[in-house]
């Protein structure tokens, strides 16, 4: 996430949804399709994940810019970033509306990603299992 996006998101409207106690996660997910659960991800892990995502996005955008420059030099001025995936931009997924949003693909084995997923599974894994039964 860019600094500009982070600033925008900080002031973006949020759904006024109360946190759900862990014992009610399964019923909230079944009923609403989502649940806010506070305290699942430790602040240091969230900060590490944000730094990782920011770095990966910067690299993906730089790769995309280089690809666009190369295409422009060959006369390909297509404005549709998602029209044909190029081998040099494997980190960005296709989006229909690409104004200020990116679908960034993350390696689930990357340490910051894995650390956050481990915390989620440790805290909520049993409830996710219950829903999937």
ChimeraX attribute file (.defattr): number of C-alpha atoms within 10 A of each C-alpha:
attribute: neighborCount
match mode: 1-to-1
recipient: residues
	/A:1	20
	/A:2	13
	/A:3	9
	/A:4	10
	/A:5	11
	/A:6	12
	/A:7	11
	/A:8	11
	/A:9	12
	/A:10	10
	/A:11	8
	/A:12	9
	/A:13	8
	/A:14	8
	/A:15	6
	/A:16	6
	/A:17	9
	/A:18	10
	/A:19	13
	/A:20	17
	/A:21	12
	/A:22	16
	/A:23	10
	/A:24	13
	/A:25	22
	/A:26	21
	/A:27	16
	/A:28	16
	/A:29	16
	/A:30	12
	/A:31	10
	/A:32	8
	/A:33	9
	/A:34	14
	/A:35	20
	/A:36	15
	/A:37	16
	/A:38	12
	/A:39	11
	/A:40	15
	/A:41	17
	/A:42	13
	/A:43	10
	/A:44	11
	/A:45	18
	/A:46	15
	/A:47	13
	/A:48	16
	/A:49	19
	/A:50	15
	/A:51	14
	/A:52	18
	/A:53	19
	/A:54	17
	/A:55	13
	/A:56	18
	/A:57	21
	/A:58	14
	/A:59	14
	/A:60	20
	/A:61	15
	/A:62	13
	/A:63	17
	/A:64	19
	/A:65	13
	/A:66	14
	/A:67	16
	/A:68	17
	/A:69	14
	/A:70	13
	/A:71	13
	/A:72	12
	/A:73	10
	/A:74	9
	/A:75	9
	/A:76	11
	/A:77	12
	/A:78	10
	/A:79	8
	/A:80	11
	/A:81	16
	/A:82	14
	/A:83	11
	/A:84	8
	/A:85	12
	/A:86	12
	/A:87	8
	/A:88	12
	/A:89	17
	/A:90	13
	/A:91	19
	/A:92	22
	/A:93	13
	/A:94	15
	/A:95	14
	/A:96	9
	/A:97	9
	/A:98	12
	/A:99	7
	/A:100	9
	/A:101	10
	/A:102	17
	/A:103	12
	/A:104	17
	/A:105	14
	/A:106	14
	/A:107	11
	/A:108	12
	/A:109	10
	/A:110	11
	/A:111	14
	/A:112	21
	/A:113	19
	/A:114	15
	/A:115	18
	/A:116	20
	/A:117	17
	/A:118	14
	/A:119	16
	/A:120	16
	/A:121	14
	/A:122	11
	/A:123	16
	/A:124	17
	/A:125	14
	/A:126	13
	/A:127	17
	/A:128	15
	/A:129	11
	/A:130	11
	/A:131	13
	/A:132	9
	/A:133	5
